[in-house]
Amino acid sequence: MTGPAIVSSRMRRIGQELVKFAAVGGAGVVVNFLVFNLVHHNTELPVVRCSMIATIVAIAFNYVGFRHFTYRDRDKSGRTRELTLFMIFSAVGLVIENGVLYVATYGFHWDSPVENNIFKFAGVIIASAFRFWSYRSWVFRALPETPSIPAARQEQPVRVPR
């Protein structure tokens, strides 16, 4: 393969991965917002605590989707390591996502239901970019590629005149 073909192939693989990540993540966002709004409108819990509960539910939902759909072809040998790293990077994503909501709510006093959802969504977008990078780089590691072996050249026997 030539340089441009390698780059094109790699970009196509990353694009396909991004589409699968977005599909699972999009379903996770729906779960996140459903749980967030249910908890926020049916309890007396503070908005950021409601958001953290929703994020944790979405993280559990997303792990199943990522493992069995987005990254099903990735290394499955170290599940304990994978789950530990997933939880660590998910926790960082949780802090990013809910940090945006926290700053908007308590720093700027933007606390209406519409503002809560807007800033939660902004946090989800920022945290999703971090999660995509960290999950693909550290959690769901790609299996090493096996080098393609070129077809063996058939050597013609040398004829020696008699």
SULKA-V827597 format. One record per pair of residues at least 12 apart in sequence whose ideal C-beta (glycine too) atoms are under 8 Angstrom apart, sorted by the first residue. I is the first residue (numbers start at 0). J is the second residue. D is the distance in whole Angstrom. If there is no record, write none. Layout:
i = <I,I>
j = <J,J>
d = <D,D>
This chain:
i = <16,16,17,19,19,20,20,20,20,20,22,22,23,23,23,23,23,24,24,24,24,26,26,27,27,27,27,27,28,28,28,30,30,30,30,31,31,31,31,31,31,32,32,32,32,33,34,34,34,34,35,35,35,35,35,35,36,38,38,39,39,40,46,46,46,46,47,47,47,47,47,50,50,50,50,50,51,51,54,54,54,54,55,58,58,58,62,62,62,65,65,65,66,66,69,70,70,70,70,72,73,73,73,73,74,74,74,74,81,81,84,84,85,85,88,88,88,88,88,88,89,91,91,92,92,92,92,92,93,95,95,95,95,96,96,96,96,96,97,98,99,99,99,99,99,100,100,100,100,103,103,104>
j = <69,135,131,68,69,65,69,131,134,135,68,69,61,64,65,68,69,61,127,130,131,60,64,57,58,60,61,64,57,120,123,53,56,57,60,53,54,56,57,119,123,53,116,119,120,53,52,53,56,57,49,50,52,53,116,119,116,52,53,112,115,112,100,104,110,115,97,100,101,104,105,96,97,100,115,119,93,97,92,93,96,97,93,89,92,93,82,85,89,85,134,139,81,139,139,134,135,138,139,142,139,140,141,142,139,140,141,142,138,139,137,138,134,138,129,130,133,134,137,138,130,129,133,126,127,129,130,133,126,122,125,126,129,119,122,123,125,126,122,122,118,119,121,122,125,115,118,119,122,118,121,118>
d = <7,7,7,6,4,7,5,6,8,8,7,8,6,4,6,6,5,7,6,8,8,7,7,4,8,5,4,7,7,8,6,8,6,5,5,5,6,7,4,8,7,7,7,7,8,8,7,4,5,7,6,6,8,4,8,6,8,6,6,8,7,8,7,6,7,5,6,6,5,6,8,7,5,5,8,6,7,5,8,5,6,6,7,5,8,7,8,6,8,8,6,7,8,7,8,7,8,8,4,7,4,6,6,7,8,5,7,5,6,7,5,5,7,5,8,7,4,7,7,6,7,7,7,4,8,6,5,8,7,6,6,4,6,7,4,6,7,4,6,7,6,8,5,3,6,7,5,5,5,4,8,7>
